[in-house]
Amino acid sequence: MTKYWLNNFAIDDFIVSALKEDMYYGDITTDAICANLECSEFNIALKTRTDGVLCGASVFKRVFELLCNDKVKIQFYFEDGDIIKKGDKIASIKGDAHSILTGERLALNFVQKMSGIATYTRKFQDLISKYNVSIVDTRKNTPNFRLFEKYSVKVGGNKLHRFNLSDCVMLKDNHIALYGGSITRAVKEVRKHLSHAHKIEIECDTLEQVREALDNNVDIIMLDNMTCEQMKEACLLINKKAIVEASGCVTFDNVEAIAQTGVDVISTSAIVMKAPTLDLAFDYNAEG
């Protein structure tokens, strides 16, 4: 499986900010409990209580690297994207007890959330694996956590929509409303300012809008909250002249039916916003 890397220079600011939030004035519990310990060596086993897809191993490690340099050693037995089964020992954490106890919750928050998204998004993709259709995410992300969430979607086996507002033109209903509901006028105005490197996507609620978007030679047509019958008709109209994206109220129950309509892409915020965290255990390991 292809691996996707999170570079330290891209994630360090986020992790440091999270560390500040969690312990700006220290960890009063650990500071006190470890104050007079002669031996501070600690052994922890990271295990999973449920099946899933691992994601966030490098972020988990980086929390401790930034917190205490080389005082904690971490060995992962799985890589991001690997399937993990209930009871699996995912990693060993050994080293300074004070550092381990202080960084424990934050490191777990990252890996549990990221693994949850990777696991959830894999389930969506598996449901349509026999179709030539991609599941993609949206910009409905947790503020300041987008990099980690999109990485998790990728590790889970899905593709990505635009990362931010600079990546692609997406004319939605409120943009078009500024031009009296005219897709033609909105597209004409955008093209005056657009780089040759950017695509234009139009959100369409009706087949009439689909026809107008086609007349303007846009690159991507989003079928927003249409029925499957409407999507089938729209795909026949578009006839491969643009990329067809379906969006709106995508669930495990209807994603296969949507994939059968002829669309190229199915975008859904659910793969991020509705993903439960993966249940992991961070437990003292007396055997080392």
Secondary structure as UniProt FT lines:
FT   HELIX           8..23
FT   TURN            24..25
FT   HELIX           28..33
FT   TURN            34..36
FT   STRAND          41..48
FT   STRAND          52..53
FT   HELIX           57..68
FT   TURN            69..70
FT   STRAND          72..76
FT   TURN            80..81
FT   STRAND          83..84
FT   TURN            86..87
FT   STRAND          89..96
FT   HELIX           97..127
FT   TURN            128..130
FT   STRAND          134..136
FT   TURN            143..144
FT   HELIX           146..155
FT   TURN            156..157
FT   TURN            165..166
FT   STRAND          169..171
FT   HELIX           173..177
FT   TURN            178..181
FT   HELIX           183..193
FT   TURN            196..197
FT   STRAND          200..204
FT   HELIX           207..215
FT   TURN            216..217
FT   STRAND          220..224
FT   HELIX           228..238
FT   TURN            239..240
FT   STRAND          243..247
FT   TURN            252..254
FT   HELIX           255..259
FT   TURN            260..262
FT   STRAND          265..267
FT   HELIX           270..273
FT   STRAND          280..284
FT   TURN            286..287
//
